[in-house]
Amino acid sequence: MKVGMVQQSNTADIASNIEKLQKNIRLAVSQGAELVVLQELHNGLYFCQTENTECFDMAEPVPGPSTELFGKLAKELGVVIVLSLFERRAPGLYHNTAVVLEKDGSIAGKYRKMHIPDDPAYYEKFYFTPGDLGFEPINTSVGRLGVLVCWDQWYPEAARLMALRGADMLIYPTAIGWESSDTAAEKQRQLGAWVTVQRGHAVANGIPVVTVNRVGHEADPSGQTNGIQFWGNSFVAGPQGELLAEFGNSEEEVRVVEIDMQRSETVRRWWPFFRDRRIDAFEGLTSRFLDK
């Protein structure tokens, strides 16, 4: 499968961002992409650096304006697209939602982000209700896609459940970066951990991982921090954790990566982790903590 990845910087001009997204999707398809993955909350700035009730005005229903606009593009180009939207489900009820559009422009399925962070400059719990759709892959014409979102990246349980339900690959739209006060060494530790844990999901489950992150600096509207430098570094890992592609940290980039979708079967025969799982001894995983 040829997967198009759009690593993009955004501004406060949503219309301009969407225009650039459309251009980049077209570019990916012109290079042979059958599936195009966009970054987390791709229509605008990463607004979660502050807690501001006016930001809820940016949310939209699903289906809604974005699924209609990008759906028309998907149908025109004959491509599957993974969107990441600020979903308005009901008054006072909002989600961080990934939507998968089929080649005919219809909605193949959606996933609501399950793990919601609440850290300095990432105040997502103020905006997003945790997802309630579970870890269910989405069936498409290009395969069964295990779509998760950003903070979900750190949880092997999420990746495992997607794999156990038959996902052909894991996909992570992402918005993560550095705070300027961190040392250079600390920045590299953070980036290294982020790549390593996701490559581990690929290895442990024997399936490819596709991660698309935003890039560029976005200021803190409150002025309390120096904003976030999103570190890009979008990448694809194969079923043994091998890096098939890795983007840079500072530039926008559109790239198409070819993934051998048959290789997972071969790797799982060599490394039959699913066969050897001790499911009879894993009951403790559903506990918050195992007190002695």
Secondary structure, 3 states (H helix, E strand, C coil): CEEEEEECCCCCCHHHHHHHHHHHHHHHHHCCCCEEECCCCCCCCCHHHCCCHHHHHHCECCCCHHHHHHHHHHHHHCCEEEEEEEEEEECCEEEEEEEEECCCCCEEEEEECCCCCEECCEEHHHCCCCCCCCCCCEEECCEEEEECCHHHHHCHHHHHHHHHCCCCEEEEEECCEEECCCCHHHHHHHHHHHHHHHHHHHHHHCCCEEEEECEEEECCCCCCCCCEEEECCCEEECCCCCEEEECCCCCCEEEEEECCCCHHHHHHHHCCHHHHCCHHHCHHHHCCCCCC
